[in-house]
Amino acid sequence: MLVIDRWEGEEIKRRKGWLLLYGRRKVGKSFLLRRLTKWDVYATITRSRAALVDGELRPVEEAIRLVVKVLSSGGKAVIDEFQRLNDAHWE
């Protein structure tokens, strides 16, 4: 597989605090994050409103609690497909 490095990669590696990565569908956002960041928890929100965390399907509420715990302890968390979350979780 050929991977073309992009200028955004260095910015993502240096970034501290919150980062919102968005864009059109199928342009490699998730691939970019998986390749360039070291995270403690990576949660993908499914269409059915469950969460895939470390290869295990969990309820969204459980995944959000885990993400909050990781962030509170100074760790890094990724929520992929966050737009699928209910409005209540955005708070």
C-alpha positions in Angstrom: 0.0 0.0 0.0 1.3 3.5 -0.9 0.8 6.1 1.9 1.4 9.7 1.0 2.4 11.8 4.0 0.4 15.0 4.4 1.4 18.3 6.1 -1.5 17.9 8.5 0.2 14.8 10.0 2.9 16.9 11.8 0.2 19.3 13.1 -1.8 16.3 14.5 1.3 14.9 16.2 2.2 18.2 17.9 -1.4 19.1 18.9 -2.2 19.2 22.6 -5.8 19.4 24.0 -8.9 18.8 21.9 -8.8 18.1 18.2 -11.8 17.9 16.0 -11.1 16.2 12.6 -13.8 16.5 10.1 -14.3 16.4 6.3 -16.0 14.7 3.4 -16.6 10.9 3.5 -13.9 8.4 2.5 -10.9 10.8 2.5 -8.9 9.0 5.2 -9.7 10.8 8.4 -9.8 7.6 10.5 -6.8 6.2 8.8 -4.9 9.4 9.5 -5.7 9.3 13.2 -5.0 5.6 13.6 -1.6 6.0 11.9 -0.4 9.2 13.6 -1.7 9.3 17.1 -1.1 7.2 20.2 -4.4 6.8 22.1 -5.4 5.0 25.3 -8.9 4.3 24.0 -10.4 4.4 20.5 -14.2 4.2 20.3 -16.1 3.9 17.1 -19.8 4.8 17.3 -21.8 2.4 15.2 -24.9 3.1 13.2 -26.9 1.2 15.7 -25.6 3.6 18.4 -23.4 1.0 20.1 -19.6 1.6 20.5 -16.8 -0.6 19.2 -14.0 -0.3 21.8 -10.8 -2.4 21.4 -12.7 -4.9 19.2 -15.5 -5.3 21.6 -19.1 -4.0 21.1 -20.2 -2.0 24.2 -23.1 0.3 25.0 -22.4 3.9 24.1 -22.9 5.0 27.8 -20.1 2.6 28.9 -17.8 3.8 26.1 -18.4 7.5 27.0 -17.6 6.7 30.7 -14.4 5.0 29.6 -13.4 8.0 27.4 -14.1 10.5 30.2 -12.1 8.4 32.7 -9.1 8.2 30.3 -9.3 12.0 29.6 -9.6 12.8 33.3 -6.5 10.9 34.0 -4.5 12.8 31.3 -4.8 10.1 28.6 -5.8 10.4 25.0 -9.1 9.2 23.6 -10.6 9.1 20.1 -14.3 9.0 19.3 -14.7 8.0 15.7 -18.0 8.7 14.0 -19.0 11.0 16.9 -21.7 12.6 14.9 -23.7 9.4 15.5 -23.9 10.2 19.2 -27.2 11.4 20.7 -27.4 15.1 21.6 -27.3 14.3 25.3 -23.7 12.8 24.9 -22.4 16.0 23.3 -22.7 17.8 26.6 
